[in-house]
Amino acid sequence: MKEVIKNVLLGTVVFVVGFSIIILLTSSDIEAEHTYYAAIAYALLYLASVISVCTAVLLKKMTQLKK
C-alpha cells in the first residue's frame, strides 16, 4: 500500500510542477495561438506524469522479481 501511495505522489508532483510551469509561461497576455500551445504542453505533461508512475511501478516489480 505504501508503494502505491508513493507512486501516486510521484505522478502528482510531476503533474503539479508541469502545470505550474505552463501557468507561469502563459500568464501574460495570451494570443489564441499560444493557448493552443499551452493545451498541447498540458497534455504532454499529463502523459509524462502517467508514464513516470508506470515506469516506477514496472522498475519496482522488476527488481522484486530478480530477488
N, C-alpha and C positions, 0 to 999 in steps of 0.2 A: 504493500500500500504506500509505503514511503517513497518507493521508486516512481510510482505513478504521479504522486504529488510533485516530485522533483521535475519530472518531465513536463508536466503541465505548467509549472512555474517557468521553466526554460522557454517554452513556446510563448508564454505570456510576456516575458521580458523582451524577447525578440520583437514581438508584435508591438508592444508599447513604445519601445525605443524607435522602431521604424516609423510608427505613426507620429511620434513627436517630431522626428526629423522632417517628415512631409509637412506637418503643420508649420514648422519654422520656415521651410523653403517657400511655402505658398501663402504666407500670412499677409504679404503686401498686396497691392492692387493686382488682382488676378485677371488675366485675359482668358478668354474661352479656351484657347489652345493650351495654356498652362494647366487649366482644370483637367483636361483630358490626360495630360502627362502625370498629374498628381494621382488620378484614378488608376492609371497603369502602375505607377510606383506603389500605390497602396495594395493593389492585387499581388504584385510581385513580393512585397514584404509579408503578406499573409501566407503566400506559398512558401516563402523561406522559413517562416515560423513552423509550419506544418512539417516541412522536410527536416528541420533541425530536431524536432521532437521525435520523428520517426527514426532518424539516424541514431539518436541517443538510445532509443529503445532497442534497435537492432544490434548496436555495438555492445550494449549491456548483456543482451541474450547470448550473443556470440561468445563473449568472454566467459559467461557462465557455462556454456556447453563445452568449452575447451578444458575446463577444470574437471 
